[in-house]
Amino acid sequence: MKSLGMLCLLTVYGMSFKYYLEPYTVTEGVDCFFGLYGDATENNGGRVVNTCYVESSEGYVVIDSGPTYQYAQQAYDAM
């Protein structure tokens, strides 16, 4: 059973995708990640969206969190 659990974990981690996100400051307190041109594919991980973070006194307001949880996590980490 432990082997099955490890296999599942390795499969999930093996499917991770590095988006190479770089925030662009639009104005003070507003940063965006601009998507790639074209259709969403397996090669680009669906990175065809524009995601923006607006800083507030209590955290961030996110406009379009992206195509996957991994994208959202990597964008948040880049902020």
PyMOL commands that set and color helices and strands:
alter all, ss='L'
color gray80, all
select helices_A, chain A and resi 2-14+69-78
alter helices_A, ss='H'
color red, helices_A
select strands_A, chain A and resi 24-27+30-33+51-56+59-63
alter strands_A, ss='S'
color yellow, strands_A
deselect
rebuild
show_as cartoon
